[in-house]
Every structure is written in structure tokens, then in C-alpha cells.
Amino acid sequence: MEAVTREAHVPVWMPWPLPAGWLVTGFAAAGDERTGTRATVVALSGPSLTQGPADLLIIAEEPGVGLGAGFAGLPGPDPGEGFGDGPPHAKIDVNGHPAALWCVSGPSDRAVYAGEAMGDWLWAVVWPADAGCLVALFELSLRDLRDDGQVFDLPFGAFSPRLEVGET
């Protein structure tokens, strides 16, 4: 976690407080030594509302990076044509400010939301797809782990296989 937050040029979004029964299951980042970290991922796992477990990835990235679109199963680097049309499908709190999220069409095994926060893409990718309603129902409040003065006692679980290359 410290390595990701130290090198990140984009937020490292953590829902806080975590929904009941949810655990942090990993962190990932994309970038290089020359330009630094241009995308971050926080993985969480917990109970779905219907049955069984659910996985949630929260991704922040500079436009054009494509990490969020990759986890979303999209062909291009950004949410694509028609994104943002009409009213948002969910709103979440981002560092004390409301952020709108729109559903993005993707593979049927996951629900994908995308929006903008602090000038960067904000993605929420949820497995299974029917657990996508959690994004709206949990009334998530995201905090940037890079911010000073925050103390979190994060509950960690087993590493999420969703973060492994080729597992989306």
C-alpha cells in the first residue's frame, strides 16, 4: 500500500468506512519509472446482497491510460461512446464532494461504472454483475490514501485474483 501511495500521481481511492463484512484484498498500479504511477487500483471483497461473495475494484487513472477499461473488459482506453449521456446511475462521495457514475456496457459477468473525480477517471468494476447495485446502495464515501493525517485500520483479506494479469 505504501509503495502505491508514495509513487501515485492519481488518487488511491479507499471506501471508508468499508461496508460491513468487506475486506481490502489488494492494490495495483500502472506507470513507469520515467512518468510515475498514472493509474491505481484498490481491490475489495465481501458479501453480495444476493448470494455468495462479491469483488469490487476501484480504479483511478489519467485519461488515456486504459487500466480501468481493461478491467472493465472494454476495447479502448476510456469508457467509450455514449458515456455520460443522461442522468447518472449512481452518486458517491469523493473526498467530501459528490461524484456521478454512469453504467458502462461491458461483459455480462461484471457491472461497470465510470465517472470523473479530481480530473481523473474513476471506475468501479464489480463481480458478479448483479452485485453492481452495491455501488449505489452502499453510499460509498471514497478517501484518497495519499492524503496526510489519515489513520486507517484496514482489514485485509486474501489477495484478489482479479488483480492478476489476464484474470479479468
Backbone as numpy.savetxt, mean C-alpha at the origin, in Angstrom:
# Nx Ny Nz CAx CAy CAz Cx Cy Cz
13.18 -2.43 8.34 12.35 -1.24 8.34 13.23 0.01 8.34
14.26 0.03 9.17 15.12 1.21 9.24 15.83 1.47 7.93
16.27 0.42 7.25 16.95 0.60 5.96 16.02 1.22 4.93
14.77 0.80 4.91 13.80 1.34 3.96 13.50 2.80 4.29
13.24 3.12 5.55 12.88 4.49 5.90 14.06 5.45 5.73
15.26 4.99 5.99 16.44 5.86 5.90 16.73 6.29 4.46
16.52 5.41 3.49 16.87 5.69 2.10 15.71 6.20 1.25
14.50 6.22 1.79 13.31 6.51 0.98 13.16 7.99 0.64
12.88 8.25 -0.64 12.51 9.59 -1.12 11.00 9.73 -1.19
10.29 8.67 -0.89 8.82 8.65 -0.87 8.37 8.16 0.50
7.13 8.43 0.88 6.65 7.97 2.19 6.71 6.45 2.34
6.81 6.03 3.58 6.68 4.62 3.95 5.41 4.56 4.79
4.28 4.29 4.13 2.97 4.41 4.77 2.65 3.21 5.65
2.31 3.50 6.89 1.89 2.46 7.84 0.51 2.84 8.37
-0.46 1.94 8.25 -1.75 2.21 8.89 -1.56 2.17 10.41
-1.96 3.24 11.09 -1.82 3.25 12.53 -2.96 3.99 13.17
-3.65 3.38 14.10 -3.37 2.05 14.61 -3.73 0.98 13.58
-3.10 -0.18 13.72 -3.41 -1.30 12.83 -4.81 -1.81 13.13
-5.52 -2.30 12.11 -6.81 -2.94 12.37 -6.61 -4.13 13.32
-7.63 -4.44 14.08 -7.56 -5.53 15.06 -7.16 -6.85 14.38
-6.18 -7.52 14.95 -5.74 -8.81 14.44 -4.76 -8.75 13.29
-4.37 -7.56 12.85 -3.46 -7.43 11.71 -2.02 -7.32 12.18
-1.10 -7.82 11.33 0.33 -7.83 11.62 1.10 -7.25 10.45
2.24 -6.65 10.74 3.16 -6.20 9.70 3.93 -7.43 9.23
3.93 -7.66 7.90 4.56 -8.87 7.38 5.69 -8.59 6.39
6.16 -7.36 6.36 7.33 -7.08 5.55 7.39 -5.68 4.98
8.58 -5.35 4.49 8.84 -4.08 3.83 9.63 -4.37 2.56
9.45 -3.53 1.56 10.22 -3.65 0.33 10.41 -2.24 -0.24
11.37 -2.12 -1.13 11.65 -0.82 -1.74 12.21 -1.04 -3.14
12.09 0.00 -3.96 12.65 -0.03 -5.31 13.42 1.26 -5.54
14.57 1.12 -6.14 15.42 2.26 -6.44 16.83 1.76 -6.70
17.76 2.69 -6.74 19.15 2.31 -6.94 20.06 3.22 -6.13
21.34 2.91 -6.13 22.29 3.69 -5.34 22.42 5.12 -5.84
22.21 5.33 -7.12 22.37 6.67 -7.70 21.20 7.57 -7.36
19.97 7.06 -7.50 18.79 7.91 -7.31 18.08 7.67 -5.98
18.44 6.63 -5.26 17.80 6.35 -3.98 16.51 5.58 -4.15
15.81 5.39 -3.05 14.56 4.63 -3.04 13.43 5.49 -3.57
12.80 5.05 -4.66 11.73 5.80 -5.32 10.36 5.16 -5.14
10.32 4.00 -4.47 9.04 3.33 -4.18 9.22 2.48 -2.93
8.19 2.45 -2.09 8.21 1.64 -0.87 6.94 0.82 -0.77
7.06 -0.32 -0.08 5.91 -1.20 0.14 5.90 -1.62 1.60
4.73 -1.55 2.21 4.50 -2.11 3.54 3.48 -3.23 3.35
3.82 -4.42 3.83 2.92 -5.58 3.72 2.30 -5.86 5.08
0.99 -6.16 5.05 0.26 -6.49 6.26 -0.61 -7.71 5.99
-0.88 -8.47 7.04 -1.76 -9.62 6.93 -2.67 -9.66 8.14
-3.89 -10.14 7.92 -4.84 -10.25 9.02 -6.11 -10.92 8.55
-7.11 -10.95 9.42 -8.36 -11.61 9.07 -9.18 -10.79 8.08
-9.81 -11.47 7.13 -10.73 -10.78 6.22 -12.11 -10.76 6.88
-13.02 -10.03 6.30 -14.37 -9.96 6.86 -15.20 -11.17 6.49
-14.85 -11.84 5.40 -15.64 -12.98 4.95 -15.14 -14.26 5.58
-13.97 -14.71 5.18 -13.38 -15.89 5.81 -11.91 -15.97 5.44
-11.14 -16.54 6.33 -9.73 -16.74 6.05 -8.90 -15.49 6.15
-7.62 -15.61 5.77 -6.70 -14.49 5.88 -6.80 -13.54 4.69
-6.28 -12.34 4.91 -6.20 -11.34 3.85 -4.81 -10.72 3.89
-4.34 -10.26 2.75 -3.05 -9.58 2.64 -3.29 -8.20 2.04
-2.56 -7.22 2.56 -2.67 -5.84 2.09 -1.27 -5.31 1.86
-1.04 -4.75 0.67 0.20 -4.03 0.38 -0.14 -2.57 0.23
0.59 -1.72 0.92 0.44 -0.27 0.77 1.72 0.23 0.13
1.56 0.85 -1.03 2.71 1.22 -1.86 2.70 2.72 -2.09
3.85 3.35 -1.90 4.06 4.74 -2.27 5.15 4.76 -3.33
4.93 5.52 -4.38 5.96 5.57 -5.43 5.86 6.86 -6.22
7.00 7.26 -6.76 7.00 8.37 -7.69 6.29 7.94 -8.97
5.59 8.87 -9.64 4.94 8.51 -10.90 5.96 7.94 -11.89
5.53 6.89 -12.60 6.36 6.28 -13.61 7.24 5.14 -13.13
7.34 4.91 -11.84 8.19 3.82 -11.33 7.60 2.47 -11.68
6.32 2.26 -11.41 5.65 1.03 -11.83 5.59 -0.09 -10.81
6.11 0.11 -9.60 6.06 -0.95 -8.60 4.62 -1.25 -8.18
3.83 -0.22 -7.94 2.43 -0.42 -7.57 1.65 -1.10 -8.67
1.86 -0.67 -9.89 1.17 -1.31 -11.03 1.59 -2.77 -11.16
2.84 -3.07 -10.89 3.31 -4.45 -10.94 2.59 -5.33 -9.93
2.49 -4.87 -8.68 1.76 -5.63 -7.67 0.27 -5.69 -8.00
-0.23 -4.65 -8.66 -1.65 -4.62 -9.05 -1.94 -5.52 -10.24
-0.89 -5.97 -10.93 -1.08 -6.83 -12.10 -1.42 -6.06 -13.36
-1.01 -4.79 -13.42 -1.30 -3.94 -14.57 -0.12 -3.92 -15.54
-0.38 -3.67 -16.82 0.69 -3.72 -17.81 1.61 -2.50 -17.82
1.12 -1.34 -17.42 1.94 -0.13 -17.48 2.43 0.29 -16.12
3.11 1.45 -16.04 3.68 1.89 -14.77 2.70 2.63 -13.85
1.56 3.06 -14.36 0.62 3.86 -13.60 -0.79 3.25 -13.66
-1.78 3.82 -12.94 -3.11 3.20 -12.88 -3.82 3.03 -14.22
-3.47 3.80 -15.22 -4.05 3.58 -16.54 -5.20 4.51 -16.88
-5.72 4.31 -18.07 -6.78 5.14 -18.62 -8.06 5.02 -17.79
-8.72 6.15 -17.58 -9.97 6.15 -16.84 -9.79 6.27 -15.34
-8.55 6.23 -14.88 -8.29 6.36 -13.45 -8.77 7.72 -12.95
-9.44 7.74 -11.83 -9.88 8.99 -11.23 -11.17 9.53 -11.78
-11.81 8.83 -12.72 -13.10 9.28 -13.24 -14.17 9.07 -12.18
-15.01 10.05 -12.00 -16.10 9.92 -11.05 -15.65 10.09 -9.61
-16.59 9.91 -8.69 -16.25 10.07 -7.27 -15.34 8.94 -6.79
-14.54 9.19 -5.76 -13.66 8.14 -5.26 -14.46 7.00 -4.63
-13.86 5.82 -4.63 -14.49 4.64 -4.06 -14.17 4.48 -2.58
-13.13 5.14 -2.12 -12.75 5.10 -0.70 -11.97 6.36 -0.38
-12.00 6.73 0.88 -11.17 7.83 1.37 -10.49 7.35 2.63
-9.21 7.68 2.72 -8.45 7.32 3.92 -7.73 8.56 4.42
-7.31 8.52 5.65 -6.57 9.61 6.26 -5.08 9.39 5.99
-4.42 10.42 5.47 -2.99 10.35 5.19 -2.32 11.52 5.91
-1.62 11.22 6.99 -0.98 12.25 7.81 -1.93 13.38 8.16
-3.15 13.03 8.52 -4.13 14.02 8.95 -4.92 14.68 7.84
-4.73 14.25 6.60 -5.45 14.83 5.46 -6.19 13.72 4.71
-7.40 14.02 4.21 -8.12 12.98 3.46 -7.47 12.74 2.09
-7.41 11.47 1.71 -6.89 11.09 0.39 -7.92 10.20 -0.28
-8.23 10.51 -1.53 -9.21 9.75 -2.30 -8.53 8.58 -3.00
-9.22 7.44 -3.02 -8.74 6.26 -3.73 -9.82 5.78 -4.68
-9.40 5.34 -5.87 -10.31 4.81 -6.87 -9.97 3.35 -7.13
-10.99 2.55 -7.37 -10.77 1.16 -7.77 -10.12 1.14 -9.14
-9.18 0.25 -9.32 -8.48 0.08 -10.59 -8.71 -1.35 -11.04
-9.09 -1.52 -12.30 -9.31 -2.87 -12.82 -7.98 -3.62 -12.90
-8.02 -4.86 -12.44 -6.83 -5.70 -12.47 -7.25 -7.16 -12.46
-6.34 -8.06 -12.17 -6.67 -9.48 -12.09 -7.77 -9.74 -11.05
-8.55 -10.77 -11.27 -9.71 -11.03 -10.42 -9.36 -11.55 -9.03
-8.10 -11.90 -8.79 -7.74 -12.45 -7.48 -7.43 -11.38 -6.44
-7.46 -10.10 -6.83 -7.11 -9.02 -5.91 -7.96 -7.78 -6.15
-8.06 -6.94 -5.14 -8.70 -5.63 -5.27 -7.59 -4.59 -5.28
-7.73 -3.60 -6.15 -6.69 -2.59 -6.30 -7.32 -1.20 -6.18
-6.73 -0.39 -5.34 -7.11 1.02 -5.20 -5.87 1.85 -5.49
-6.07 3.02 -6.09 -4.95 3.93 -6.33 -5.43 5.36 -6.13
-4.50 6.19 -5.71 -4.77 7.60 -5.51 -3.45 8.34 -5.44
-3.50 9.55 -4.91 -2.30 10.38 -4.81 -2.21 10.92 -3.40
-1.01 10.94 -2.86 -0.76 11.53 -1.55 0.64 12.14 -1.55
0.73 13.40 -1.20 2.00 14.11 -1.12 2.77 14.09 -2.43
2.06 14.12 -3.55 2.68 14.17 -4.87 3.15 12.84 -5.41
2.87 11.76 -4.70 3.27 10.42 -5.13 2.05 9.53 -5.27
2.18 8.46 -6.04 1.11 7.47 -6.12 0.97 6.76 -4.79
-0.26 6.49 -4.43 -0.59 5.69 -3.26 -1.44 4.53 -3.75
-0.97 3.32 -3.53 -1.67 2.11 -3.95 -2.03 1.27 -2.73
-3.18 0.63 -2.78 -3.56 -0.40 -1.80 -3.98 -1.62 -2.62
-3.26 -2.71 -2.46 -3.56 -3.95 -3.19 -3.92 -5.00 -2.14
-5.10 -5.61 -2.31 -5.64 -6.52 -1.29 -5.96 -7.87 -1.90
-5.53 -8.93 -1.23 -5.89 -10.30 -1.60 -6.67 -10.90 -0.44
-7.67 -11.68 -0.66 -8.38 -11.93 -1.91 -9.21 -10.70 -2.29
-9.74 -10.71 -3.50 -10.46 -9.55 -4.02 -11.62 -9.14 -3.13
-12.35 -10.11 -2.57 -13.51 -9.74 -1.76 -13.11 -9.07 -0.44
-11.85 -9.10 -0.09 -11.37 -8.39 1.09 -11.08 -6.92 0.78
-11.24 -6.51 -0.47 -10.98 -5.13 -0.87 -11.83 -4.12 -0.13
-13.00 -4.54 0.34 -13.86 -3.62 1.09 -13.21 -3.18 2.39
-12.18 -3.90 2.85 -11.50 -3.54 4.09 -10.88 -2.15 4.00
-10.43 -1.76 2.82 -9.78 -0.46 2.65 -10.74 0.65 3.07
-12.00 0.56 2.68 -12.98 1.57 3.04 -13.51 1.36 4.46
-13.79 0.12 4.82 -14.42 -0.15 6.11 -13.50 0.09 7.31
-12.23 -0.15 7.16 -11.30 0.02 8.28 -11.02 1.48 8.60
-11.40 2.39 7.71 -11.12 3.81 7.90 -9.63 3.99 8.26
-8.79 3.50 7.37 -7.35 3.52 7.61 -6.82 4.93 7.82
-5.87 5.04 8.70 -5.16 6.28 8.95 -3.68 5.98 8.74
-3.11 6.53 7.68 -1.72 6.23 7.33 -0.77 7.26 7.94
0.34 6.76 8.45 1.41 7.59 8.98 2.69 7.25 8.23
3.51 8.27 7.99 4.78 8.07 7.29 5.84 7.68 8.31
6.38 6.48 8.19 7.38 5.99 9.14 8.68 6.79 9.10
8.86 7.63 8.09 10.07 8.46 8.02 10.01 9.63 8.98
8.80 10.02 9.41 8.64 11.20 10.27 9.28 10.97 11.63
9.96 11.99 12.13 10.60 11.92 13.44 9.57 11.98 14.56
9.96 11.49 15.72 9.14 11.62 16.91 8.00 10.63 17.04
7.95 9.65 16.18 6.89 8.65 16.26 7.43 7.40 16.95
6.62 6.84 17.81 6.99 5.60 18.48 5.91 4.58 18.18
6.30 3.51 17.50 5.36 2.45 17.16 5.85 1.15 17.78
4.94 0.41 18.37 5.23 -0.94 18.82 4.54 -1.86 17.83
5.22 -2.11 16.71 4.61 -2.83 15.61 4.58 -4.33 15.87
3.43 -4.96 15.68 3.37 -6.42 15.78 3.77 -7.04 14.44
4.78 -7.89 14.45 5.27 -8.50 13.22 4.82 -9.94 13.11
4.54 -10.36 11.88 4.21 -11.74 11.57 5.22 -12.30 10.59
4.96 -13.48 10.09 5.83 -14.13 9.11 5.92 -13.28 7.84
7.06 -13.32 7.19 7.29 -12.56 5.96 6.24 -12.91 4.90
5.69 -11.88 4.27 4.65 -12.08 3.27 5.23 -12.60 1.95
4.70 -13.72 1.44 5.15 -14.19 0.12 4.72 -13.23 -0.99
3.80 -12.32 -0.72 3.38 -11.33 -1.74 4.54 -10.42 -2.13
5.53 -10.28 -1.28 6.67 -9.41 -1.57 7.75 -10.09 -2.39
7.66 -11.40 -2.57 8.65 -12.12 -3.34 8.44 -11.87 -4.82
9.51 -11.72 -5.56 9.44 -11.46 -6.99 8.69 -12.59 -7.68
7.73 -12.22 -8.52 6.97 -13.21 -9.27 5.82 -13.82 -8.51
5.53 -13.33 -7.31 4.45 -13.91 -6.50 3.17 -13.11 -6.56
3.10 -12.06 -7.36 1.88 -11.26 -7.40 0.92 -11.94 -8.31
